[in-house]
Amino acid sequence: MATTRQLRVDDLGSPYGTVVLVQGPEELLADRTVEQVLTACRTEDPGVEVARTSATGLEGGDLTQMISGSLFATHSAVVVDDLADASDSLGQALLAAAAHPSPDIALVLVHRGGNKGKGLVDKLKKAKVAHFPVAPLKPRELVGFVEHEARGRGARLDPQVAQQLVDTVGTDLRSLAGAVDQLAQDAEDGLIREDLVRRFFQGRAEVKGFSIADAALAGHTIRALEELRWAMASGTPPVLITSAMASGVRGLGLLSGVRGRGNDNEIAGDIGVPPWKLRMMRQQLQRWDQRRLARAVRLVARADADVKGAADDAAYALETMVLTISRLAER
């Protein structure tokens, strides 16, 4: 669940007298963690003086001055970003602050991931700072993230609609959060429906490819061809369509190999899809056997080569692939 990745600072108690290290490449979660710490600071002392700076060009003496306290406020909160760029003198000052934190200061350090500055990060961890990792979410966690975002805005949506939004918008959390915010404001009775997602984001290329693949693998030939022609007319790159079809065929092949083994969560993990999608895939799989799946794999491979330059007419190659695969599923 993505909610376990949404970092909280409740367990810190008072943020003052604490050094917080936020580490990882997921910018949205990192920024939210910093804001949670600052919110806790303001809750405890509305008059707190907040200072934000980058480690780039900052020296140890500069930091010492920043965390020495304020003449105009009882408490101070200092946020130092870009920790990977910390100089040796700044690193020494940070380690000293971690060893002897000031009771009136909340010090928040942000390292955006990567190996640069990792030595300082490891030393800070050993100094027992409050460490909050912000790793990217796994693909199967994105639906949970979208659902959590919707609840936070007083809205709700089914897992299928959440997956549709992920397929449409992509995996960037900031983009997903913004999309949920936009949809929540326009959702009637607080329910985000499939047609609302389509209305707002129908122009996105990714969802078209998966819509075409789902229709073809279910044997819905007319709908698959309609989706394909609309996608091509609106400029969807052909390679995204072959990629989506390859993903769908590969998923059915994996599912056929684990049929009857394990629970849905285990099977979904093995295949790399959210558990709710298994029901649709099982319905599709009823139309497929190993011989047909093998043929579908060859059709997708041929179409992929054609749209990448092996043939002159990419549209014809895509239509042949979609029509043939859909007719295989009709039988």
Secondary structure, DSSP 8 states (H G I E B T S, - for coil): -GGGTS---GGG-SSTTEEEEEESS-HHHHHHHHHHHHHHHHHH-TT-EEEEEESTT--HHHHHHHTS--SS-S-EEEEEE-GGG--HHHHHHHHHHHHS--TTEEEEEEE-SSSTTHHHHHHHHHTT-EEEE-----GGGHHHHHHHHHHHTT-B--HHHHHHHHHHH-S-HHHHHHHHHHHHHH-GGGB--HHHHHHHHTT-HHHHHHHHHHHHHTT-HHHHHHHHHHHHHTT--HHHHHHHHHHHHHHHHHHHHHTTSS-HHHHHHHHTS-TTHHHHHHHHHTT--HHHHHHHHHHHHHHHHIIIIISS-HHHHHHHHHHHHHHHHH-
